[in-house]
Amino acid sequence: MNVDRQELAAAVAPGALLAVMLGATAGLLAVTLEGAQRAMVWDLLQPRLALVFMLWLVLAIAAGTAARRAWHHFAAAPGRLAEGVQVLISSAGERQLPAEGSRSSRALALAVNTLAQQRDSLRADMATQVALASREVEQERQRLAALMAELTQSVVVCNLDGRVLLFNARARLQFRALALSAQGGPAAADGAAADASVKRNIGGAETLALGRSIYGVLDRRLVAHALQAVQERLQRGAAHPSAQFVTATRGGQLLRVQMAPVRAPQAELDAPLSGFVLMLDNITRDLADDTARDRLLHKLSEGHRSSLGNLQAAVELLDDPDLDATTRERFMAVVRDEIRTMGRRLNEAAAQGLSNIKTRWPLEDMLGADLVAAAAQRIEDQLTVRVSASGVDAALWLKVDSYSLIQALLHLAGRLAGEYGIARLQLRLAAADGKAQLDLVWAVQAMSTETVTAWETEDIRDGDAATPLTVRDVVQRHGGALWFERARVRQEAFFRFLLPLADETAPLQASVQLQHDSRPEFYDFDLFALKGGGGQDAAWAYTPLPELACTVFDTETTGLDPGAGDEIIQIGATRIVAGKLRRQDCFDQLVDPRRSVPAAGVAIHGIQPEALQGQPAIDEVLPAFHAFAQDTVLVAHNAAFDMRFLQLKEKRTGVCFVQPVLDTMLLSAVVHPQQASHGLEAIAERLGVPVLGRHTALGDAMVTAEVFLKLLPLLQAAGITTLQQALDASRQTHLARLKY
């Protein structure tokens, strides 16, 4: 417990004063009395000394309590008022200082509250004016966000330190695919992510996030070499300097990277750049296709060379007029065999080439609901048919050529309407067995298999003109299937298309966008000016606190004693980069503790033991969290508790957290030494931070992050501006002596 020296002095002073007064009174009596009188007084007092002491003790306690309350009410109130003023200065929103202490202190609190209300009113007016003036800038920002969201090429923008400050959705998907392939899962060569069930994405953390280093994926030396080439071309006066290189990722994927410079507004000769743009293409499949084509060509040419040699030898011998009939027939058989062999090779090569052409047909990722809506609209516009869409999986993403597929649906709908008078159709879309089932449904009508086959193989008509495509060609182009089926129980018939699903990251990306915003924040140009700030920098100690890259984390455990066998059951974390909380960049993972979870703990964190079954163990989770937190400063509330759990696993997992650690509990004690409580909820209430998701690891991490951001201006007002100063000030608080 924090005991203020002045408070202690106020409580002890009355007792000491009474003791001095008693001592002085006894001394005066001793001086004024004769020896016999002193002996007589002593004889009277000696049996009553205990009563005198008890009287002094009671008076000392009563006077000390009154003095302590008076000190709290009058002397300490200005200190608490000063701390409240600091919070009021740095906080936004309507807050009031409590009126306490003397009449003067209450009057001062009232005056400060009045000034704060006037300030908030001025801030609101200024915010209105700024919003009006920034409308055009906001429109440009939205255009940029829309452009980046719709680009089909992966784009990443970094500052000169390699910190990511902008990326688009395609880059996010591609980097996730590269991470999965590095973990052992099959990554698609076009940059989409592999089946996440093959390898667990522990914690759900993204490999690409604002403020992270691009060197976690790309070789630093390759990027530095390309950047140097760009700078040299820029100095030679090139109008649009760029560089290109090919690199392999840890998962064996090949990336073609094109680099372009981002020029500073006022470029100097020695530092003409403020960052660089990377445009990435995954060329693994292209290289594999080229290799297969070269192998096929080599096999064909070598086989034909051998066959031609045999044919030439046989023809030369056949020209001999003295050749007997038996030998001539044997050589003719050789000629026929070689001709058949050459024909077979050519047919195989042609079939393989045709297959490659079909598989290389450009297919696009498309939301299934959008395809169904477009097809229904097209059919209703072209035909006198009503089309309804029901049973459509709204989260299903397809990989299709939407134009040719809609043409095929329109062709079949036209045949149904024209030959059988079908006036109402239905479109259904669902996933089954790794494929998408797209059904064109109508009421049961007698129809022969020959009719269906004819419709599949005839040319699709586009208006009055016939296209070179058939419905079967469209199905083959998608690597799918098509069949006709009757469901007599439901009194319906339908054509069923089996279509490829887009990679699983496409719907995941959509859900992320819908959860947070229509266009998630994938950029922050403030990072152009960010240099260093991570725990691994040589100058990390002198980094200003707002420029730190921080990982704010929290753990939930089976109990409160790490040394007695309690284990971590959940780790949650988020990141702060350039003074901003990145809510989308988070880590959240349950952990199987491989032991029972006490009921008392379940009552606090609410994590049932059944939810932990099948979750990864700490041996898997801790390396993933270490990778998430690398090159950042760790921030936690009561960090000594969480760090003790992590440190006890260092020997077992081989994972060591060596970066600096900031504790919001200690920082609160630094800026608010007069406050009685420095618990997370008390600090959050004091700083106006809403507490949501309490006693979940990620929820507590989010609250801690908000508290940390609120503490930064208070620390700056106290003269604590760098990481080293914050660490030094934290160590000097009384709470720093807590051990686990």
Sequence and secondary structure as in RCSB ss.txt:
>XXXX:A:sequence
MNVDRQELAAAVAPGALLAVMLGATAGLLAVTLEGAQRAMVWDLLQPRLALVFMLWLVLAIAAGTAARRAWHHFA
AAPGRLAEGVQVLISSAGERQLPAEGSRSSRALALAVNTLAQQRDSLRADMATQVALASREVEQERQRLAALMAE
LTQSVVVCNLDGRVLLFNARARLQFRALALSAQGGPAAADGAAADASVKRNIGGAETLALGRSIYGVLDRRLVAH
ALQAVQERLQRGAAHPSAQFVTATRGGQLLRVQMAPVRAPQAELDAPLSGFVLMLDNITRDLADDTARDRLLHKL
SEGHRSSLGNLQAAVELLDDPDLDATTRERFMAVVRDEIRTMGRRLNEAAAQGLSNIKTRWPLEDMLGADLVAAA
AQRIEDQLTVRVSASGVDAALWLKVDSYSLIQALLHLAGRLAGEYGIARLQLRLAAADGKAQLDLVWAVQAMSTE
TVTAWETEDIRDGDAATPLTVRDVVQRHGGALWFERARVRQEAFFRFLLPLADETAPLQASVQLQHDSRPEFYDF
DLFALKGGGGQDAAWAYTPLPELACTVFDTETTGLDPGAGDEIIQIGATRIVAGKLRRQDCFDQLVDPRRSVPAA
GVAIHGIQPEALQGQPAIDEVLPAFHAFAQDTVLVAHNAAFDMRFLQLKEKRTGVCFVQPVLDTMLLSAVVHPQQ
ASHGLEAIAERLGVPVLGRHTALGDAMVTAEVFLKLLPLLQAAGITTLQQALDASRQTHLARLKY
>XXXX:A:secstr
    HHHHHHHHHHHHHHHHHHHHHHHHHHHHS HHHHHHHHHHHGGGHHHHHHHHHHHHHHHHHHHHHHIIIII
SHHHHHHHHHHHHHH  S       SSHHHHHHHHHHHHHHHHHHHHHHHHHHHHHHHTHHHHHHHHHHHHHHHH
 SSEEEEEETT BEEEE HHHHHHHHHHHHHHHTS   TTS    TTTS  GGG  SS TT BGGGTS HHHHHH
HHHHHHHHHHTT SS  EEEEEE TTS EEEEEEEEEE TT  SS  EEEEEEEEEE HHHHHHHHHHHHHHHHH
HHHHHHHHHHHHHHHHHHT TT  HHHHHHHHHHHHHHHHHHHHHHHHHHHHHHHHHHHTS  EEEEHHHHHHHH
HHHHHHHSS EEEEEEE TT EEEE HHHHHHHHHHHHHHHHHHH   EEEEEEEEETTEEEEEEEEE     HH
HHHHHHHSEEEETTEEEEEEHHHHHHHTT EEEEEEETTTTEEEEEEEEEB  THHHHHHHHHHHH SS   B G
GGGG    STTSTTGGGSBGGG  EEEEEEEES S GGGT  EEEEEEEEEETTEEEEEEEEEEE   SS   HH
HHHHH   HHHHTT   HHHHHHHHHHHHTTSEEEETTHHHHHHHHHTTHHHH     S EEEHHHHHHHH TT 
S   HHHHHHHHT    STTSHHHHHHHHHHHHHHHHHHHHHTT  BHHHHHHHHHTSGGGG   
